[in-house]
């Protein structure tokens, strides 16, 4: 596949915003309903949370006590306090950071009851885009865990798939490359150079446009700027 990798222009983008006025809040609530309708047409479940606390409560309502829970990165889940709530609750949390052998923890993810994750981008009609280096996250989204719960800030919403891929490669990927201390062109320039660097984290691109299994994928849209 060939994509236009130039950064997408979106006058309604919330990138970098830390506070929201009432007009942004109203716009997010309305746009979220459009995204949710798109998700439902794709056999996925969508929800809207006006606050981080509401998002945590929604997520916990989808995760029965006693469930085995794991995650792939999921900065958004950390930011809203969901990971802490899982760790402190009656759940079997598979914390890959606690494993000397990270691969062992990643393999356990495929048989988990619930997989928590974020999305690099989501379109207004409910298509999600995720980019991965090791593929542990995108592979678990695609197959394995019984249920996948996404925590997605409204800053991740893009017009279409092309815009979503641009966001993933020009916003999420450079920031993550910098976060992990990788030596990639995007870490030095701040935008995608379509590299084949040994450190590249753009090894796999997953387009989630439909779920064959109803009630497996749940997407909680949060009225906030979350993740990268």
C-alpha positions, -999 to 999 in steps of 0.1 A, spaced: 0 0 0 11 36 -7 0 64 15 4 102 14 25 107 45 23 145 47 7 157 80 -31 160 78 -46 195 82 -75 195 106 -87 229 118 -107 212 145 -77 193 159 -72 193 196 -35 183 195 -17 201 224 -48 215 240 -49 211 278 -82 229 285 -115 229 267 -142 256 264 -179 247 263 -179 248 224 -152 221 222 -171 200 248 -203 204 228 -186 196 195 -169 165 211 -202 151 224 -219 155 190 -189 141 170 -187 111 194 -222 101 185 -212 100 148 -182 79 156 -203 56 178 -229 51 150 -200 42 127 -186 17 152 -220 1 156 -223 -3 119 -190 -22 120 -202 -47 147 -183 -29 175 -196 -11 206 -190 25 212 -195 47 243 -189 83 252 -175 95 285 -176 132 294 -149 128 320 -119 106 328 -138 93 359 -168 84 338 -145 66 313 -130 45 342 -164 35 354 -175 26 319 -145 4 314 -148 -14 347 -185 -21 339 -172 -40 308 -146 -60 328 -161 -87 352 -143 -91 385 -118 -120 384 -110 -114 347 -75 -118 335 -65 -84 321 -35 -73 300 -26 -44 279 -4 -31 251 12 2 260 -21 20 265 -10 55 277 -46 66 276 -56 39 300 -28 50 323 -38 86 320 -74 82 331 -65 60 360 -79 28 346 -47 7 350 -44 17 386 -80 8 392 -74 -27 376 -42 -32 397 -61 -23 429 -92 -43 420 -103 -79 420 -86 -88 387 -57 -109 375 -35 -82 359 -8 -95 336 18 -68 340 45 -73 314 68 -49 332 69 -74 361 81 -102 338 118 -108 332 108 -124 300 86 -99 282 78 -123 255 62 -147 280 39 -118 291 30 -110 255 21 -146 248 -2 -147 278 -21 -117 263 -35 -139 236 -54 -160 261 -65 -131 284 -101 -123 291 -96 -86 284 -70 -66 265 -67 -28 272 -54 -5 245 -55 29 229 -58 38 193 -34 58 172 -63 72 153 -100 66 146 -121 79 118 -154 97 121 -171 66 107 -155 42 132 -124 28 115 -94 24 138 -57 27 128 -29 13 149 8 11 141 32 -13 159 68 -23 160 68 -57 176 32 -64 166 22 -77 201 -4 -49 204 -19 -51 169 -19 -89 168 -39 -90 201 -64 -65 188 -69 -86 157 -71 -120 174 -67 -137 208 -82 -119 239 -119 -125 244 -126 -88 247 -107 -57 237 -114 -24 254 -101 8 237 -97 41 256 -96 68 229 -94 106 235 -114 128 211 -80 142 199 -76 109 180 -107 114 157 -98 120 121 -119 127 90 -110 95 71 -86 66 69 -60 86 50 -61 113 77 -59 86 104 -28 70 89 -12 104 86 -19 110 122 -6 77 133 27 81 113 32 119 118 20 123 154 19 90 173 50 74 158 75 102 162 64 108 198 67 71 207 100 69 190 113 98 211 97 82 242 115 50 237 148 67 228 149 52 193 172 63 166 147 69 138 145 98 113 111 108 128 125 110 163 149 137 149 126 155 125 92 151 142 75 137 112 74 105 92 102 100 67 89 66 56 121 50 69 134 15 70 155 21 100 163 -9 122 146 10 150 114 18 131 82 12 150 61 14 119 64 -23 110 28 -32 110 -3 -11 103 -36 -25 115 -68 -12 100 -98 -23 121 -128 -17 99 -151 -45 112 -154 -70 140 -167 -104 130 -173 -112 166 -200 -91 182 -193 -77 217 -156 -84 214 -144 -48 206 -155 -19 228 -144 17 222 -148 43 250 -144 78 235 -133 103 262 -139 140 261 -102 147 267 -68 148 250 -53 114 257 -22 95 246 -2 103 215 
